[in-house]
Amino acid sequence: MLFESRLSLFQQLCNYIFFWVSQNIFDIHCIAITQLFDQILEFLSAFTTFI
């Protein structure tokens, strides 16, 4: 009985996480893209100063 209640709680948690990610997927992608872009710019500036 305890295992079943934990399993249902885990399923609810997974559903909540999936719902949150699906709601915020655009924001997450925007943040990741801007961070990646900043890293590329830093790499390019370091590369040009090295040359």
Secondary structure by P-SEA (a helix, b strand, c coil): caaaaaaaaaaaaaaaaaaaaaaaaaaaaaaaaaaaaaaaaaaaaaaaaac
